[in-house]
Amino acid sequence: MFKKGYEDRSGKKKGRVLAFTVLLIGLCVWGVGCGRKAADRNSSADDRAAGADNRDEEIYEDVVIRFDHKLDDYKPAKKVYHFYFTYKMVHPWWDAVAMGIEDAAKQYEEMGIIINYEYLAPNIASAKDQISRLSDAALRGFDVIGVDVADVSVVTPAINELIENGQKVMTFSSSDAAKEDGCNRIAYVGNTHNYEDGVNLTEALCKKLGFSGKVAILVGTQGAPCHEDRAQGAQDVISKYPDMEIVEIEYDEDIVEKAYEFTKDFLARHQDLSGIICCNMSNPVGAARAVIEAGREEEVVIVGMDHDQEALQYLRDGIIYALGVQDCYSIGFDTVQVAIKIADGQLPGEAYPEKTEETTTIIYQDGAAAMLRTLYGEID
């Protein structure tokens, strides 16, 4: 039997409900238009920013959803595996990852292989909490421990200690603690190009503004690699254009209400604010709510991340200009496949790469209705 769970707002462990919502059914995988590839992390910031995509808006009407993810040809060595996966915080984004995990586990079950796993996170992102969870998991005999890193500098020593003590640890989802960060984790599955996502969204915003104007940045969780990398990409792009200026940067902890409050403050302090760059799934929603409330929809260009239903509605209605949508389902599905190979003692190489790259697709207004239909069953 599968063993999995999450924590509700009270912190109590619950079994995961398989029928999440129409959203998660739709998230089984999209192959939309143009998936972005990883930026070279070893290249200079200027080179990476200069290499951003400056193309005109494209229409994403042919949203292709595949419900046919299949396991690769690798033959697992055991009949039963036990995995522990912990991520930054309870949030719909990670529910979509969970759907991929569950589908991979089901396919292994059909092969006679049982994947027991726990999938747990706190209500609020906390590196300290994450370290505690990792320490507890290390005492319970899991074949592989997976972590979506809350803060590289804080969590990396804990991961390295687990590795030194013989634990098999991988990273997954949107935030890696990489070899270049001094982390000895075995492999990573997820977004390998968060910096480039920030670059691409910011280039789109700058072009929309005619490369002139004042902008603010909502980052997310301080220390979270995905949020920090996107914010750095945004800052590097803005620095290229002499008529562009960043007036404020705030961390909203991936909470809609905080993003809303910060945006209200931005708008009050900067009557000439032209744009807002949002680095996680929650802050485009908070930013859009505040802009609408202030009646400044025609003045402020918003770009941000991911597939939140309300955000996609704002994209469709022209309140948000562009969203970078990540393939969460594939992250979950591929995480299970890599975890099995790690459990079997396979090292990165022929069996799997050290970093399994998943895609991000930039969606504009003309692609929003199709995405809403695909993910949420919304009909215009």
Number of C-alpha atoms within 10 A of each C-alpha: 9 15 14 21 17 20 18 14 11 8 11 9 14 12 13 17 10 12 10 14 14 13 21 23 18 21 25 23 24 24 15 21 17 13 17 18 16 17 19 14 13 8 9 10 17 13 12 19 26 15 13 20 15 12 10 9 14 14 13 21 15 12 16 15 16 12 12 8 16 10 16 9 7 11 10 16 13 12 12 16 19 20 22 24 25 24 24 26 21 18 17 16 20 21 22 26 25 25 24 26 23 21 20 22 22 16 16 19 16 9 12 12 17 20 25 16 24 21 22 22 27 21 15 16 22 21 19 12 15 26 20 13 18 21 15 10 19 20 9 10 12 18 20 25 25 27 28 28 30 30 24 21 17 15 19 22 15 17 28 17 13 19 17 11 10 10 21 22 26 26 27 29 29 26 27 29 27 19 12 9 11 13 19 20 23 20 26 30 30 27 26 25 23 25 27 27 34 31 29 25 29 31 23 22 25 23 13 15 17 10 18 16 20 21 25 23 26 29 26 27 24 17 16 25 23 29 25 22 22 28 27 20 25 27 21 21 24 25 14 13 13 10 13 19 18 18 14 15 17 17 19 25 23 24 19 19 18 20 28 22 15 24 26 18 12 24 19 12 12 14 11 14 21 23 23 29 28 31 32 25 24 30 33 33 27 26 33 27 24 22 24 14 11 12 11 17 17 11 15 24 24 30 28 32 28 24 27 21 16 16 27 26 20 22 25 22 14 18 26 26 22 30 28 24 22 25 26 30 30 27 29 25 25 23 26 27 20 25 29 23 19 21 22 15 11 15 16 16 8 7 14 16 14 18 18 17 18 23 24 27 22 26 28 23 23 17 22 26 22 21 28 22 15 20 23 18 14 14 9 8
